[in-house]
Amino acid sequence: MMLIPQIMTNRPEEFLRISRLLNEEYGYQEINLNLGCPSKTVVSKKRGSGFCRAGFA
């Protein structure tokens, strides 16, 4: 079974830190940012598809 970690954040610097950690410490070659998540509770926190607008709000 292949496991792909998903990062749900609204801070680009946190996304970069966590993705580096997952790669360097745990060897993951792929992550799921889930930019397509349209759930209102996720988007209102500027996560999922709301992350696309996080830098502009």
C-alpha positions, 0 to 999 in steps of 0.5 A: 500500500502506498501512503501519500501524506496530505498537508492542510495549511494556509501558510506557504512557509509552513507548507515548505517546512513540512514538505521538506521534513517529510522528504528529508526525514521520512523519505516521502517523494510525493505529497497531497496539497488538496487544492481542489477541496471546496468544503466551506469549512476548509476554504474559510480557513484558507486551506484546500482551494482557499490556499490559492487565495491565501496570499491575496487576502 
